[in-house]
Structures are given as structure tokens and as C-alpha cells.
Amino acid sequence: MSLKGIIEKGGDWVPPRLVIFGDQKSGKTSTAAQAPNPLYIGTDDGRRRLAVDGLPIPQTWEEFVTQLEQVVAEAKGLEFKSVVTDTLNGVIDLCAEHICLTQFGGEWNSPKDGFLAWGGNRGWAAVSEEMRRILPLYDSLIDQGLWVILLAHSETQKVKNPLAEDYDRYAPAMDKKVWARFGRWADVILRVDYQVSMVERDGRAKAVSDGTRILRCSASAAEVAGCRVGYELPAEIPFAWASIEEHLGQPDTSTLEILAGLYSQTDAETQRKVLDFLGIKNINDLPSAPLHKAKAAINRLTATLEASS
């Protein structure tokens, strides 16, 4: 087969592999509930006090994997637009229990053969390997156009610095081997924080906050965060789902102009489909359409016009 028949064209915007981590009770669950028509899956029951749907809390790792497989298989029929895992930490715990039982005879603390023997290196390496099973499932959901949002707790971790003194930084609260796998996989990693200002009291500087929450979006010595090319965000944004969607792509004049030009070259039926896809009633409402849909529409219209020429 010629390579021309199998080359995949790039450029289509798809929802990012999104990880949001922060302290307990910082609003991760309630903010993810603002995502488009979310379905919750995982070990946390916080969503039960929100107006969102979710699957029963899994009691085992295999039960969680089966649930996720079913969501992938039935995603189109269910009509959900986002899948929220709350929390990734709880899912990791289920996986660790599974690995301890199946590979370490249920022994956690045996000094030679237990899950935690030798600093837990073998145990957590096995967990990291086992959790590879769910990454293709999440990718399949993204390929179907769904948002995949993983929520995690935060902790401070010691970083060994070969050039200077060691230091602490904020990171997801999980084994480093496990996080390395998810950190490489994720497109966008955001940390929940509080807006802090410095005031002088009694001759000393003191940090104060009014409780305003923000998302840290850029990596630094103080925290794990960052965005892959194509999903660039400012260094910090307000902690709200609308802010995440807005800043993942602020509409620019060139994008709107290109789409409007392509739109004008198509027939009435295609134009109707474009407006339905964008969620608007008239082409004059184009500035209110989501940027990721506008970019996807450009790619689709370009391909349609090329095929008809």
C-alpha cells in the first residue's frame, strides 16, 4: 500500500488530555462539573451533590477498567461530551490493590517479597505498567470528540537538584513512576492555587489571600504544570471551566476570516451543517463560536472544497 493511502493529516483540534490537580476541597470536582455534559467515573462521591451524572463507584481495578471500556463502546449513544475521572489517586489505589494481590500474594509489607519491599520500587513500577491499559481508552474517547479530565490531589515533593540545594515543589500526590506515565501522556497539566498578595505587618511581609482561586498553567521550580504545543495557556488563569475553554483558544481575526471565506464558497446545505456544528444560528454570530470548533470547521470545509474541485 502506498504511503499516500495511510498518511494521517494533522491540524484538527481535539480536546486535550487534561489533568487538574490541587488540594482537597479546592473545587476540582465542582469546576469539572461545568465541562460540557460530563459523565463522572472514579472513586470520589463528591459529584453526588452536584447536578451531574456518574457511574457507581468501582470497588476493584477490574471493575473500573470495565466501566471505562463500556463508556468508550457506548460514548456516541450516551451523548456525553466529557468524561471526568475523580480522582486519579483513587483509581491508582485500586490498581495498587490489584497488583499487590495478583503479583505480591496480597503482601504489602513483607521485607523481601511485599509490594512495598525495597522502597516499593517493584510494586509501583508494576502499577505504572498496569495503568497503561487505560490510556488507549482515554485516547479513544478523545478521538470521538469527548473531553477527558483527570482530577488529582496535590502534595509537595522533594526535588533533588544536582547543581544546587534540593527544593520542594507541588506535584500530583502519587508515586513518581505512576505520575511520570500520566505526565508524559497529558497535553495540559494545571494546578489549583489561591491568589496571594504580600502585605507588610509589624515590619514584616506576610502573604494574604481573599480565597480567589486560580490555575497555574506553566512549569516552574515550584510546581508541575504545562501545556503541549497547540494548547498554550497563559501562566495563570481564573479557576473556572469557562476560563479553561476560553484560554485554550482565544478566537483571532485570521481564524474567523478564513472560516467566513470558506463558508461563503459552499452550498446552502453545507452552510446549515456548519452552523449546526458551531452551535450558532447565523454566520454573523461566528465570534461566539468555540475556537476549537471553528478550527475544525476550517479543516473540514477545506477538505470538502478540495474534493469537489
Secondary structure, 3 states (H helix, E strand, C coil): CCHHHCCCCCCCCCCCEEEEEECCCCCHHHHHCCCCCEEEECCCCHHHHCCCEECCCCCCHHHHHHHHHHHHHHHHHHCCCEEEEECHHHHHHHHHHHHHHHHCCCCCCCCCCCCCHHHHHHHHHHHHHHHHHHHHHHHHHHHCCCEEEEEEEEEEEEECCCCCCCEEEEEECCCHHHHHHHHHHCCEEEEEEECCEEEEECCEEEEECCCCEEEECCCECCECCEECCCCCCCCEEECCHHHHHHHCCCCCHHHHHHHHHHHHCCCHHHHHHHHHHHCCCCHHHHHHCCHHHHHHHHHHHHHHHHHHC
